Structures are given as C-alpha cells and as structure tokens.
Amino acid sequence: MYILCNEEPLWMSKCLSTGGLIEYKGSWRKTTLCRLNLCAENEEVDHKTLHFDGFNSLFLYRRWYRRFTALSAFSFDSGTVERIKDLSLDEFKAQYDGQKPVLLTELAETWPARTNWTIDQLLPSYGDVAFRISQRSPQKIRMKFKDYVSYMEVQHDEDPLYIFDDKFGESAPALLEDYSVPHLFHEDFFDILDHDQRPPFRWLIIGPERSGASWHVDPGLTSAWNTLLCGRKRWALYPPGRVPAGVTVHVNEEDGDVNIESPTSLQWWLDIYPQLADHDKPLECTQLPGETIFVPSGWWHCVLNLETSIAVTQNFVNPSNFLFVCLDMAPGHRVKGVCRAGLLAIPDEDSRDVEPNNSMDIEELNHCETTHKEKKLKPCTNGSNGYAKEEYQTFSYDIDFLSGFLEEERDHYVSLWSPTNYIGQREMREWLHRLWIAKPAERQLIWKGACLTLNADKWYACLVEICQRHMLPSPLDDEKLPVGTGSNPVFLVSNYVIKIYVEGGLESTIHGFDTELEFYNLLYKVNSPLKEHVPDIVASGFIVHENGVYRTVPWNGKGLPEVIANCFPEKVTSSDDCFSFGVWSKKQFELRRSEAVSETRIWPYLVTKRCKGDIFAHIRNTLSKDDVLHLASFLGVQLRNLHLLPLPQMLNASESKVDHIKSTTEKFSDLTGLKISPKWKPVIDILEERKESIRNRLVQWGDPIPELLIEKAEEYLPQDLALLLDFEKDVDGLYRICHSPSWIHSDIMDDNIHMEPGLPMNGFDEDALTGGSIGNGGENQFITKGGPRKWIPTHIIDFSDLSIGDPLYDLIPLYLDVFRGDVSLLKKFLESYNLPLSRRAADHTPPYCGSAENKFKRISYRATCYCILHEENVLGAIFSLWKELRTATSWQIVEEAVWGELNNYQSTLT
C-alpha cells in the first residue's frame, strides 16, 4: 500500500483532476500538496526511501521502465511512408489527397519558424505565456511556458504532458507570423466561417522525449498536415477501418459519441508493436525537422516524440474529404463506428474470430474484439439503406459504401448531437448554407453532403410542396438549403420565411406551433403594440408524407384536422374555437414528455413575411455602441409588452391529462404550506423535476463549471422552489403567490432579433420606441442626436419556445447571449423595461424561511437559481464570460458578480 500510494501517476491524476494553471514542483506529489495548500513552497515532502525485501511487481517494473527508458534506439530509417521533396498541387490531388499519407521534406524551408522555433529561442519571448496542455483529464490544464520547460527538464512521467494548444494564435499571436499554410493545403472549407464559429483547427505541439499522441482518428474525419520544426517524431499509421492492436472503439448508441480506448503512445511502441507480425505492422516513418506529413481523412495514427520536439499542425476540409466530414455529422451511431472500426462496428452473427498470433497476450493487450475479428455484411435485397447478410462485402472507405450504414429512421433535427462532433449543430447548418452561397461551382458536392447530414432532399421536397400549395414563388437555386440559425429547417424564399417544425417529434412541434399561433391571435385580439414588431403570418398548416408523396393540410391552430385527430384522439372533444395544443397544453406536455406520441411523417409549418435587413447575430460586430444601446432600449420595451400580455384561459379539467392541474382550486406546497395557484403549479413542478437531477446535469456539462460549485448547487437552491416566487399574506393569514405567471419568450438570443439599416432623419424621439412606428416592411424613424444609426432593431422572431413563468427567466439569454454580460446594456434595457422584477413586500416573509429569508429578497438570488435550473447550459456561458469566477468558492460570489445589478434596479423601483 505504501508503494502504490506513493506512485507518481496517482498523484499526477489527482493534481490534474482540478484543472487550471499548474506550476510543477519537481514531483506530482509535492505539486498536488502545494495546490491543496497542504505544503509550503520550500517544504520538503519526500521522505527517505524505504526498502521492502522480497517485494516485486512486473506491473510496477514495466511502469518504471517506461518512465526511464531512452529512445535513442529509434534511429533514422526510410520507413514505409513515401518521402518526397515537393509536389505540385495537381500531383498531390491525383496521388495522395484522400488516398494515402506522404512525407514532404521541403515545404517549410522558408518559414521563420524553421530556425526560430527552438526551446531556447522561444523561452525569452513566451516564458510567461500560459499554454494548454494535453492529458487524459477532463479538466483544461494550462502551464506557463517557462514552468513547462522546467517540467520537461526534470520529469520522468510514464506519459509526459505535452503542449497541445489550439488557442496559441490568441495567446501568442506573433507565432502565427512565423509560418504559413503550405500551398498544397490552402483550400479549407471551414475558412468561410467566422473565427469564433469554426471548430479548433490549428495546434502548437511541444513535448519531451517519450511523450506523444496515442492512437486516434482526427476529429470529424478531417485531413491534417503536421510540420516538425525541431526534434524527431516516430509515426505509425493504419488506413481507415483498420483498428490498431490494443485499441478499442466505443460508440454510444444514443448519440453516436465515439470514445477510443488506447494505450499510451510509448506503451504501444514498447509492448505491442514488437509482437506484431510483419503483415500486421502499420505504415511507419521517422519525421525530421523541416518535414511535413500529410494524414488523409479517416487514417488512424499514433505519434511518439523521440526527443524534445516542436511542431505545428492544422486540420482542414477540402473537396476530397468534405463528404466524409458531413457523413460524420449525420445522426446515429452505426456509421460513426463503421468509419473508424470498419465492419467490426456492425453486429453480425456470422462473423468469425481469426486465430491470434500465439506469441501475443490477448487478454493483456485488450484488443481481441477489435483486431482479431473479421466481420462481413451483405447488401440488402429490399432496396433500403444498410447491408444485410445475403451477399458478403468487404469494407471500403468509400462514401457510397459508408452512407449505406446511415440509419434511415434518424433525422438531424430530432436526434441527439454527439458531444464529440467536430462542430456544433447550428454551426454545421450555418457552414453548409454559407458554402452553398459562396461556392456555386461546388454545389453538386455540397448538396450531396447536405443530404447526408441534414436530409436536405427531404426538406426541400417539403418546401416545394408548401410553396405550390400557397402559390408562393418557387425556390431559386440559392434558396434550396435551410439557413443555419434555429433548431428547425427554415428557408428564405423571396419575401417569405418558411419554417418546418421538426425538433422533438410531432407532439413537441405541434405544441410549439399551436402556442405560437395562439400567441399571434392574442396579440391582435388585445391590440398589443408588440404586434408591430413580430413578423406577419401568411400561411400555416401541416406537411404530410404518405406513400412517397408530400401533401399539405392548412390549419390556423383552432380545431383539429383529421390527420392530427387520428394521432391525438383525446383532443377530439376540444372546441373548434380553442387552441387545443396552446400554451397550457404545452406546459402539461412538458411534464409528461416521456409519453410523447411518436410520429415521423407529419410536420407543422409556418409561413411569415420576411423582415428586411439581417439578424443581430450576423451584424453585431459592425454595430456602434450607440446602436447596441438603442437595441437594449428596444428590447426593454418589447419584453415589457410581452410580459404585460394577458394569459389565455386555462384548460378545462376534462382536458387535462396531468394530475397537477385538475381543478381551479389552489394547492398547498408540501414543504412550506404556501398556497399555489394552478397557473403556477406546472411551472414549479418542471423546476422541481430539474432540481432532482441537478448534480448529474451539471457534472455532464462539466468544464468550465467549477467542480466545487457543482457540489454546492443543491445546497444553494431553496428546499422548496415555490419560495423563489413572490408571495403575500391573505385574509386568512396564509401565504400565497401574489401574481400570475407571464408569457416568456424563453429564447431572446442574437439570432432571434432582426434589424434594418437606418435612414437619416431630422430628429430622434426616444419616446417613439414605445409605439409601433416600425412595422413589417415599414421605414425606420430612429437616428441618434449625433447622426443616423447604421442599424435599427425592428422585430423579435421565432416564438416557438414560448412558455409561461417568471419574467426574470427571459433576462437570462438576453443578458448572457445578446448583451454578453455588458452591464451597461442591462441597465439600458431595464430603464425602458420599467416593470418590477419582484412584488414581494418587505413584511411578507413567511416564518419558515428562517435565517435564509434575506436571500429570497434578492432578485440576484432568484436569477442565479434559474440559471442553475435552466434546461440549457447557461452556466457554461457565465463561466466563459466571467472567467475570474472559475475560482469562486461560493454561488453567492457568482450571484453578486453576474446579477447584482438587478438588486439595484429593484431598489430604485421600490
């Protein structure tokens, strides 16, 4: 026990588990104790070595050997990867791109990095720069370069840390001037995205002898080039589908998340490689300074630093790998597994085990399931996608072969997005749409990729049918792909916006759809000024797929068309004059979502007038401070109008399927005895559901949410969430919620705000903000006192996430996404919002609040609780905007830093 507890890997794992900036103290034990404030900087923690006669361990000996072995035995050799001085672009495309690796010897000869990137030369300029470190901890680790160099010089780790920093261009921008992308790799389809939208694509790599990257396939099936500036690297590569010995590929059947279990690079070379038969060995090469290796899409590779090395690498997407990248973003687990593990990823009762080499310890290497089994499948004879077992077929890294393993029942818009996908879901759609517009010569390729990942052909067929039914203009070629924003297919056709509701399945979409129609109906019924700042509805209904044909069924939200009544017979008794799937039904559905009706052939659609101008997300970086302040005022007025809007009548008891809302009588909280109206009951019940699983959700979201705060989240939240609401004492001396919930948009973000170019006028009347001077297609009347504004806010769009609840809930996405934590914009918003965020009287504090009563009076406390309970990872946004809060020791520190201004605002109203 003494020996095992003093093993450095144990202390290293403990140290790295906390993340953050690390300063190595000569051993991981001392480093860990110093980080925990259990050891002074100059205190000696290492005790005299103890000897145990008769104790021996092969496991510990192998670990010791890997820590102290030298790699000088890896002398230079020609290897099995072709080594070429240079290539023309045409030669590269014809012989290597998308086909096989190649080592290029003279691409970097003119770079300043070729001579400047050595440890000694980088240290004076970048010693205090903190770089990201690659290791097997889920937490992000950083070290100052001078501390990392000190670590390299003294460490004897089994798996040494190495710098692997995709943000080095931001932390050390001068390094970007020392190299250029080689001419063979200039074309990169991701260049079309804004820098903050594109996924990680370039890395600075610095590591000592024995460090390196274990077996992996590059993210998203992209291709890569890697140029070595100093040192030597040993490369091993296998073609796509050939899982290396000792490696296991795990693919989550729910979301396609891929996890590769592999020994360290050094362990593989020392323990597994020597036992491989010649025909099982990989392609190999030793990379020398100045050489660039090209790794095609899908190729497995493992890299070992033979001495201290510095390199730069970039991943890219070009026409040769574009379809594979799209395929890897398609929903489902099967195709991801096949792209990496070949036919081994497909269960096959006819597969057979291949006899392993008798000299190998199969159990120890843990690769019998992935390397020594050959599986073959047959093409289906029924014409559907996939492969059956009637006619065997071998693996091929061919897009037509691989796309046969797509799961037909899965759809991009309703499937879980794998956390290991190379790019976010919305960014993926935005990327394809931008490529479609910017690269018309590549449209045949882009269309095929969009069909693989988005089912673009299906949604385009729906679009054409909707346009024909409502006599709208036919989509132009530029308009064939959905735009990138939002969670559903949205098409811009001429002067119209056509939205097809897909996300979440039929019952989820119909509730979002009907709630939106109910909301529009109410706006005009009460003549709310907000109606001038939402798009006009042109048409609405359902698109139905039957017998290979799409047809439309118009619907205004009231009553039930037959195709829907057949799916929801319990709704047939509803009045033809009510919105059967309106907001109250939606709240009930959210409480029983697991019972949702499964239907994949019916989708609601909504056609609205297209607003002029552009969404705020596309132009925010071009706006002046004055423009954005005006936007904040505009949003304050419109959210005031929204939150003052009356709620529709609740469902009758006979229409409710949820026990929580069976009558109009008030309920009593089980914990506090608070009287809760039926209007608030579903809101509180949903929050309570989230509270039950709060720790698991926060752990799943992980970094940058501090682990310490995750552990303290349940303690910070009130025992009874009803206490977050405003209450007052009634005539019977009981406490009850003192006001009704409000409409809330739930998704006021930068892609749901529309702005128009401003026109010069002779004056500016701030009071005009409250009126309806800017309607659909109307002219803008707002300029600043100092001149015309460039962009003026005109519309709030996308009300499919409408709900009811505490108005404070709408401030969360507004402040974090639209204002990005800018308190001056929040203040400007609140000036025009001018509604109280709390109606709780100072003398109306129930006695059961105890010593915690003061926190319930703070608006900031309520806001922070809502952030913790939010269904989206808004905490990730908070700790990304306020990086200094990642070291916070309590939620109250976070509360005061983020939401403290709300308390000041409330006090001014009081």
C-alpha positions, 0 to 999 in steps of 0.5 A: 500500500505504501508503494502504490500510494506513493506512485507518481501517476496517482498523484499526477491524476489527482493534481490534474483532476482540478484543472487550471494553471499548474506550476510543477514542483519537481514531483506530482506529489509535492505539486498536488500538496502545494495546490491543496495548500497542504505544503509550503513552497520550500517544504520538503515532502519526500521522505527517505526511501524505504526498502521492502525485501522480497517485494516485486511487481512486473506491473510496477517494473514495466511502469518504471521502465517506461518512465526511464527508458531512452529512445535513442534506439529509434534511429533514422530509417526510410520507413514505409511512408513515401518521402518526397521533396515537393509536389505540385498541387495537381500531383498531390490531388491525383496521388495522395489527397484522400488516398494515402499519407506522404512525407514532404521534406521541403515545404517549410524551408522558408518559414521563420519558424524553421530556425526560430522555433527552438526551446531556447529561442522561444523561452525569452519571448513566451516564458510567461505565456500560459499554454494548454496542455494535453492529458487524459483529464477532463479538466483544461490544464494550462502551464506557463511556458517557462514552468513547462520547460522546467517540467520537461527538464526534470520529469520522468512521467510514464506519459509526459504532458505535452503542449497541445494548444489550439488557442496559441494564435490568441495567446501568442499571436506573433507565432502565427507570423512565423509560418504559413499554410503550405500551398498544397493545403490552402483550400479549407472549407471551414475558412468561410466561417467566422473565427469564433464559429469554426471548430479548433483547427490549428495546434502548437505541439511541444513535448519531451522525449517519450511523450506523444499522441496515442492512437486516434482518428482526427476529429470529424474525419478531417485531413491534417498536415503536421510540420516538425520544426525541431526534434524527431517524431516516430509515426505509425499509421493504419488506413481507415477501418483498420483498428490498431492492436490494443485499441478499442472503439466505443460508440454510444448508441444514443448519440453516436459519441465515439470514445477510443480506448488506447494505450499510451503512445510509448506503451504501444511502441514498447509492448505491442508493436514488437509482437506484431507480425510483419503483415500486421505492422502499420505504415511507419516513418521517422519525421525530421525537422523541416518535414511535413506529413500529410494524414488523409481523412479517416487514417488512424495514427499514433505519434511518439516524440523521440526527443524534445520536439516542436511542431505545428499542425492544422486540420482542414476540409477540402473537396476530397474529404468534405463528404466524409466530414458531413457523413460524420455529422449525420445522426446515429451511431452505426456509421460513426463506428463503421468509419473508424472500426470498419465492419467490426462496428456492425453486429453480425452473427456470422462473423468469425474470430481469426486465430491470434498470433500465439506469441501475443497476450490477448487478454493483456493487450485488450484488443481481441474484439477489435483486431482479431475479428473479421466481420462481413455484411451483405447488401440488402435485397429490399432496396433500403439503406444498410447491408444485410447478410445475403451477399458478403462485402468487404469494407471500403472507405468509400462514401457510397459504401459508408452512407449505406450504414446511415440509419434511415429512421434518424433525422438531424433535427430530432436526434441527439448531437454527439458531444464529440462532433467536430462542430456544433449543430447550428454551426454545421447548418450555418457552414453548409448554407454559407458554402452553398452561397459562396461556392456555386461551382461546388454545389453538386458536392455540397448538396450531396453532403447536405443530404447526408447530414441534414436530409436536405432532399427531404426538406426541400421536397417539403418546401416545394410542396408548401410553396405550390400549395400557397402559390408562393414563388418557387425556390431559386437555386440559392434558396434550396438549403435551410439557413443555419440559425434555429433548431428547425429547417427554415428557408428564405424564399423571396419575401417569405420565411418558411419554417418546418417544425421538426425538433422533438417529434410531432407532439413537441412541434405541434405544441410549439406551433399551436402556442405560437399561433395562439400567441399571434391571435392574442396579440391582435385580439388585445391590440398589443403594440408588440404586434408591430414588431413580430413578423406577419403570418401568411400561411400555416398548416401541416406537411404530410408524407404518405406513400412517397408523396408530400401533401399539405393540410392548412390549419390556423391552430383552432380545431383539429384536422383529421390527420392530427385527430387520428394521432391525438384522439383525446383532443377530439372533444376540444372546441373548434374555437380553442387552441387545443395544443396552446400554451397550457397544453404545452406546459402539461406536455412538458411534464409528461414528455416521456409519453410523447406520441411518436410520429415521423411523417407529419410536420407543422409549418409556418409561413411569415413575411420576411423582415428586411435587413439581417439578424443581430447575430450576423451584424453585431460586430459592425454595430456602434455602441450607440446602436447596441444601446438603442437595441437594449432600449428596444428590447426593454420595451418589447419584453415589457409588452410581452410580459404585460400580455394577458394569459389565455384561459386555462384548460378545462379539467376534462382536458387535462391529462396531468394530475397537477392541474385538475381543478381551479382550486389552489394547492398547498406546497408540501414543504412550506404550506404556501398556497399555489395557484394552478397557473403556477403549479406546472411551472414549479413542478418542471423546476422541481423535476430539474432540481432532482437531477441537478448534480448529474446535469451539471457534472455532464456539462462539466468544464468550465463549471467549477467542480466545487460549485457543482457540489454546492448547487443543491445546497444553494437552491431553496428546499422548496422552489415555490419560495423563489416566487413572490408571495403575500399574506391573505385574509386568512393569514396564509401565504400565497403567490401574489401574481400570475405567471407571464408569457416568456419568450424563453429564447431572446438570443442574437439570432432571434432579433432582426434589424434594418439599416437606418435612414437619416432623419431630422430628429430622434424621439426616444419616446417613439420606441414605445409605439409601433412606428416600425412595422413589417416592411415599414421605414425606420424613424430612429437616428441618434442626436449625433447622426443616423444609426447604421442599424435599427432593431425592428422585430423579435422572431421565432416564438416557438419556445414560448412558455409561461413563468417568471419574467426574470427567466427571459433576462437570462439569454438576453443578458448572457447571449445578446448583451454578453454580460455588458452591464451597461446594456442591462441597465439600458434595457431595464430603464425602458423595461420599467416593470418590477422584477419582484412584488414581494413586500418587505413584511411578507416573509413567511416564518419558515424561511428562517435565517435564509429569508434575506436571500429570497429578497434578492432578485440576484438570488432568484436569477442565479437559481434559474440559471442553475435550473435552466434546461440549457447550459447557461452556466457554461456561458457565465463561466466563459464570460466571467472567467475570474469566477472559475475560482469562486468558492461560493454561488453567492460570489457568482450571484453578486458578480453576474446579477447584482445589478438587478438588486439595484434596479429593484431598489430604485423601483421600490 
